[in-house]
Structure formats: structure tokens, C-alpha cells
Amino acid sequence: MSASSIPDEPIDLQFSDVLREVRWPANKDDLVEAARNAGASNEVLAILDGMPEQDYRDVASVTRLIGSNYGPGLGI
């Protein structure tokens, strides 16, 4: 998938595409960098940048936090 198409995707697909490329475990900065490199939207970058500074074990540990903080609309 080209990076140029990512910002045009629904936000849940953007997260899915970004998190698929992350090497786990990852910290918040790794997540933001992966999103930036993927060309994710500013909204996705802001959500990831607002996450707590900690190490995340896997995709599920991130999506649980995103879903609980941003509502059921982000069913990743």
C-alpha cells in the first residue's frame, strides 16, 4: 500500500495499516514515527502522540487503549 493512500482511509484502517508495520515491543515514539513514515493523517498522529509514555507489547495493547480512550468508533 502506498503511503499517499493512507490519509484517505477511514481512521480505523489507518491505525491498522500503521500498527501492522510496527516492530514490537514499541514505545509511544516508535508508534508516532511509524505513523509519520506511513503518511498517516494528523488525527492519527495526534492520537498516538497523546498516548502514555510506556512500552506497548503488541497491537492489542495499543488498540485496547485507543478504543477505551476514543470510543467504540475505533473498532480496530
Chimera marker file (.cmm) of the C-alpha trace (Angstrom):
<marker_set name="trace">
<marker id="1" x="0.000" y="0.000" z="0.000" r="1" g="1" b="0" radius="0.5"/>
<marker id="2" x="1.360" y="3.400" z="-0.850" r="1" g="1" b="0" radius="0.5"/>
<marker id="3" x="1.780" y="5.955" z="1.900" r="1" g="1" b="0" radius="0.5"/>
<marker id="4" x="-0.131" y="8.502" z="-0.152" r="1" g="1" b="0" radius="0.5"/>
<marker id="5" x="-3.355" y="6.479" z="0.153" r="1" g="1" b="0" radius="0.5"/>
<marker id="6" x="-3.273" y="6.139" z="3.939" r="1" g="1" b="0" radius="0.5"/>
<marker id="7" x="-4.621" y="9.624" z="4.880" r="1" g="1" b="0" radius="0.5"/>
<marker id="8" x="-7.649" y="8.969" z="2.658" r="1" g="1" b="0" radius="0.5"/>
<marker id="9" x="-8.592" y="5.812" z="4.568" r="1" g="1" b="0" radius="0.5"/>
<marker id="10" x="-11.041" y="5.709" z="7.489" r="1" g="1" b="0" radius="0.5"/>
<marker id="11" x="-9.206" y="6.219" z="10.775" r="1" g="1" b="0" radius="0.5"/>
<marker id="12" x="-9.558" y="2.603" z="11.916" r="1" g="1" b="0" radius="0.5"/>
<marker id="13" x="-7.904" y="1.388" z="8.701" r="1" g="1" b="0" radius="0.5"/>
<marker id="14" x="-5.129" y="3.940" z="9.126" r="1" g="1" b="0" radius="0.5"/>
<marker id="15" x="-4.400" y="2.556" z="12.588" r="1" g="1" b="0" radius="0.5"/>
<marker id="16" x="-4.487" y="-0.985" z="11.257" r="1" g="1" b="0" radius="0.5"/>
<marker id="17" x="-2.038" y="-0.151" z="8.463" r="1" g="1" b="0" radius="0.5"/>
<marker id="18" x="0.318" y="1.711" z="10.806" r="1" g="1" b="0" radius="0.5"/>
<marker id="19" x="0.298" y="-0.873" z="13.604" r="1" g="1" b="0" radius="0.5"/>
<marker id="20" x="0.922" y="-3.701" z="11.149" r="1" g="1" b="0" radius="0.5"/>
<marker id="21" x="4.308" y="-2.109" z="10.320" r="1" g="1" b="0" radius="0.5"/>
<marker id="22" x="5.491" y="-1.583" z="13.924" r="1" g="1" b="0" radius="0.5"/>
<marker id="23" x="8.211" y="-3.777" z="15.401" r="1" g="1" b="0" radius="0.5"/>
<marker id="24" x="7.034" y="-4.948" z="18.815" r="1" g="1" b="0" radius="0.5"/>
<marker id="25" x="7.540" y="-4.147" z="21.627" r="1" g="1" b="0" radius="0.5"/>
<marker id="26" x="7.310" y="-0.453" z="20.819" r="1" g="1" b="0" radius="0.5"/>
<marker id="27" x="7.107" y="2.767" z="22.790" r="1" g="1" b="0" radius="0.5"/>
<marker id="28" x="4.965" y="5.796" z="22.005" r="1" g="1" b="0" radius="0.5"/>
<marker id="29" x="7.724" y="7.438" z="19.948" r="1" g="1" b="0" radius="0.5"/>
<marker id="30" x="8.054" y="4.280" z="17.818" r="1" g="1" b="0" radius="0.5"/>
<marker id="31" x="4.312" y="4.359" z="17.139" r="1" g="1" b="0" radius="0.5"/>
<marker id="32" x="4.330" y="8.032" z="16.165" r="1" g="1" b="0" radius="0.5"/>
<marker id="33" x="7.358" y="7.515" z="13.925" r="1" g="1" b="0" radius="0.5"/>
<marker id="34" x="5.701" y="4.545" z="12.194" r="1" g="1" b="0" radius="0.5"/>
<marker id="35" x="2.559" y="6.609" z="11.602" r="1" g="1" b="0" radius="0.5"/>
<marker id="36" x="4.567" y="9.543" z="10.260" r="1" g="1" b="0" radius="0.5"/>
<marker id="37" x="6.568" y="7.251" z="7.950" r="1" g="1" b="0" radius="0.5"/>
<marker id="38" x="3.329" y="5.688" z="6.706" r="1" g="1" b="0" radius="0.5"/>
<marker id="39" x="1.867" y="9.099" z="5.903" r="1" g="1" b="0" radius="0.5"/>
<marker id="40" x="-0.971" y="8.772" z="8.411" r="1" g="1" b="0" radius="0.5"/>
<marker id="41" x="-3.356" y="11.674" z="8.947" r="1" g="1" b="0" radius="0.5"/>
<marker id="42" x="-2.757" y="14.380" z="11.530" r="1" g="1" b="0" radius="0.5"/>
<marker id="43" x="-5.632" y="12.932" z="13.550" r="1" g="1" b="0" radius="0.5"/>
<marker id="44" x="-3.906" y="9.547" z="13.832" r="1" g="1" b="0" radius="0.5"/>
<marker id="45" x="-0.587" y="11.217" z="14.682" r="1" g="1" b="0" radius="0.5"/>
<marker id="46" x="-2.264" y="13.293" z="17.407" r="1" g="1" b="0" radius="0.5"/>
<marker id="47" x="-3.981" y="10.265" z="18.957" r="1" g="1" b="0" radius="0.5"/>
<marker id="48" x="-0.754" y="8.261" z="19.050" r="1" g="1" b="0" radius="0.5"/>
<marker id="49" x="1.215" y="11.239" z="20.350" r="1" g="1" b="0" radius="0.5"/>
<marker id="50" x="-1.321" y="11.618" z="23.158" r="1" g="1" b="0" radius="0.5"/>
<marker id="51" x="-0.794" y="8.075" z="24.413" r="1" g="1" b="0" radius="0.5"/>
<marker id="52" x="1.040" y="7.453" z="27.677" r="1" g="1" b="0" radius="0.5"/>
<marker id="53" x="4.834" y="7.109" z="27.573" r="1" g="1" b="0" radius="0.5"/>
<marker id="54" x="5.296" y="3.379" z="28.023" r="1" g="1" b="0" radius="0.5"/>
<marker id="55" x="6.293" y="0.244" z="26.173" r="1" g="1" b="0" radius="0.5"/>
<marker id="56" x="3.494" y="-1.481" z="24.298" r="1" g="1" b="0" radius="0.5"/>
<marker id="57" x="3.776" y="-5.237" z="23.948" r="1" g="1" b="0" radius="0.5"/>
<marker id="58" x="1.694" y="-5.736" z="20.817" r="1" g="1" b="0" radius="0.5"/>
<marker id="59" x="-1.063" y="-4.381" z="18.584" r="1" g="1" b="0" radius="0.5"/>
<marker id="60" x="-3.759" y="-5.398" z="21.078" r="1" g="1" b="0" radius="0.5"/>
<marker id="61" x="-2.191" y="-3.342" z="23.884" r="1" g="1" b="0" radius="0.5"/>
<marker id="62" x="-2.404" y="-0.240" z="21.698" r="1" g="1" b="0" radius="0.5"/>
<marker id="63" x="-5.860" y="-0.862" z="20.270" r="1" g="1" b="0" radius="0.5"/>
<marker id="64" x="-7.329" y="-1.505" z="23.737" r="1" g="1" b="0" radius="0.5"/>
<marker id="65" x="-6.060" y="1.873" z="24.894" r="1" g="1" b="0" radius="0.5"/>
<marker id="66" x="-7.137" y="3.694" z="21.742" r="1" g="1" b="0" radius="0.5"/>
<marker id="67" x="-10.589" y="2.109" z="21.835" r="1" g="1" b="0" radius="0.5"/>
<marker id="68" x="-11.131" y="2.849" z="25.523" r="1" g="1" b="0" radius="0.5"/>
<marker id="69" x="-9.998" y="6.466" z="25.186" r="1" g="1" b="0" radius="0.5"/>
<marker id="70" x="-11.647" y="7.339" z="21.897" r="1" g="1" b="0" radius="0.5"/>
<marker id="71" x="-14.873" y="5.388" z="21.965" r="1" g="1" b="0" radius="0.5"/>
<marker id="72" x="-16.390" y="2.480" z="20.094" r="1" g="1" b="0" radius="0.5"/>
<marker id="73" x="-15.949" y="4.141" z="16.693" r="1" g="1" b="0" radius="0.5"/>
<marker id="74" x="-12.379" y="2.880" z="16.615" r="1" g="1" b="0" radius="0.5"/>
<marker id="75" x="-13.084" y="-0.804" z="16.396" r="1" g="1" b="0" radius="0.5"/>
<marker id="76" x="-9.648" y="-1.727" z="15.123" r="1" g="1" b="0" radius="0.5"/>
<link id1="1" id2="2" r="1" g="1" b="0" radius="0.2"/>
<link id1="2" id2="3" r="1" g="1" b="0" radius="0.2"/>
<link id1="3" id2="4" r="1" g="1" b="0" radius="0.2"/>
<link id1="4" id2="5" r="1" g="1" b="0" radius="0.2"/>
<link id1="5" id2="6" r="1" g="1" b="0" radius="0.2"/>
<link id1="6" id2="7" r="1" g="1" b="0" radius="0.2"/>
<link id1="7" id2="8" r="1" g="1" b="0" radius="0.2"/>
<link id1="8" id2="9" r="1" g="1" b="0" radius="0.2"/>
<link id1="9" id2="10" r="1" g="1" b="0" radius="0.2"/>
<link id1="10" id2="11" r="1" g="1" b="0" radius="0.2"/>
<link id1="11" id2="12" r="1" g="1" b="0" radius="0.2"/>
<link id1="12" id2="13" r="1" g="1" b="0" radius="0.2"/>
<link id1="13" id2="14" r="1" g="1" b="0" radius="0.2"/>
<link id1="14" id2="15" r="1" g="1" b="0" radius="0.2"/>
<link id1="15" id2="16" r="1" g="1" b="0" radius="0.2"/>
<link id1="16" id2="17" r="1" g="1" b="0" radius="0.2"/>
<link id1="17" id2="18" r="1" g="1" b="0" radius="0.2"/>
<link id1="18" id2="19" r="1" g="1" b="0" radius="0.2"/>
<link id1="19" id2="20" r="1" g="1" b="0" radius="0.2"/>
<link id1="20" id2="21" r="1" g="1" b="0" radius="0.2"/>
<link id1="21" id2="22" r="1" g="1" b="0" radius="0.2"/>
<link id1="22" id2="23" r="1" g="1" b="0" radius="0.2"/>
<link id1="23" id2="24" r="1" g="1" b="0" radius="0.2"/>
<link id1="24" id2="25" r="1" g="1" b="0" radius="0.2"/>
<link id1="25" id2="26" r="1" g="1" b="0" radius="0.2"/>
<link id1="26" id2="27" r="1" g="1" b="0" radius="0.2"/>
<link id1="27" id2="28" r="1" g="1" b="0" radius="0.2"/>
<link id1="28" id2="29" r="1" g="1" b="0" radius="0.2"/>
<link id1="29" id2="30" r="1" g="1" b="0" radius="0.2"/>
<link id1="30" id2="31" r="1" g="1" b="0" radius="0.2"/>
<link id1="31" id2="32" r="1" g="1" b="0" radius="0.2"/>
<link id1="32" id2="33" r="1" g="1" b="0" radius="0.2"/>
<link id1="33" id2="34" r="1" g="1" b="0" radius="0.2"/>
<link id1="34" id2="35" r="1" g="1" b="0" radius="0.2"/>
<link id1="35" id2="36" r="1" g="1" b="0" radius="0.2"/>
<link id1="36" id2="37" r="1" g="1" b="0" radius="0.2"/>
<link id1="37" id2="38" r="1" g="1" b="0" radius="0.2"/>
<link id1="38" id2="39" r="1" g="1" b="0" radius="0.2"/>
<link id1="39" id2="40" r="1" g="1" b="0" radius="0.2"/>
<link id1="40" id2="41" r="1" g="1" b="0" radius="0.2"/>
<link id1="41" id2="42" r="1" g="1" b="0" radius="0.2"/>
<link id1="42" id2="43" r="1" g="1" b="0" radius="0.2"/>
<link id1="43" id2="44" r="1" g="1" b="0" radius="0.2"/>
<link id1="44" id2="45" r="1" g="1" b="0" radius="0.2"/>
<link id1="45" id2="46" r="1" g="1" b="0" radius="0.2"/>
<link id1="46" id2="47" r="1" g="1" b="0" radius="0.2"/>
<link id1="47" id2="48" r="1" g="1" b="0" radius="0.2"/>
<link id1="48" id2="49" r="1" g="1" b="0" radius="0.2"/>
<link id1="49" id2="50" r="1" g="1" b="0" radius="0.2"/>
<link id1="50" id2="51" r="1" g="1" b="0" radius="0.2"/>
<link id1="51" id2="52" r="1" g="1" b="0" radius="0.2"/>
<link id1="52" id2="53" r="1" g="1" b="0" radius="0.2"/>
<link id1="53" id2="54" r="1" g="1" b="0" radius="0.2"/>
<link id1="54" id2="55" r="1" g="1" b="0" radius="0.2"/>
<link id1="55" id2="56" r="1" g="1" b="0" radius="0.2"/>
<link id1="56" id2="57" r="1" g="1" b="0" radius="0.2"/>
<link id1="57" id2="58" r="1" g="1" b="0" radius="0.2"/>
<link id1="58" id2="59" r="1" g="1" b="0" radius="0.2"/>
<link id1="59" id2="60" r="1" g="1" b="0" radius="0.2"/>
<link id1="60" id2="61" r="1" g="1" b="0" radius="0.2"/>
<link id1="61" id2="62" r="1" g="1" b="0" radius="0.2"/>
<link id1="62" id2="63" r="1" g="1" b="0" radius="0.2"/>
<link id1="63" id2="64" r="1" g="1" b="0" radius="0.2"/>
<link id1="64" id2="65" r="1" g="1" b="0" radius="0.2"/>
<link id1="65" id2="66" r="1" g="1" b="0" radius="0.2"/>
<link id1="66" id2="67" r="1" g="1" b="0" radius="0.2"/>
<link id1="67" id2="68" r="1" g="1" b="0" radius="0.2"/>
<link id1="68" id2="69" r="1" g="1" b="0" radius="0.2"/>
<link id1="69" id2="70" r="1" g="1" b="0" radius="0.2"/>
<link id1="70" id2="71" r="1" g="1" b="0" radius="0.2"/>
<link id1="71" id2="72" r="1" g="1" b="0" radius="0.2"/>
<link id1="72" id2="73" r="1" g="1" b="0" radius="0.2"/>
<link id1="73" id2="74" r="1" g="1" b="0" radius="0.2"/>
<link id1="74" id2="75" r="1" g="1" b="0" radius="0.2"/>
<link id1="75" id2="76" r="1" g="1" b="0" radius="0.2"/>
</marker_set>
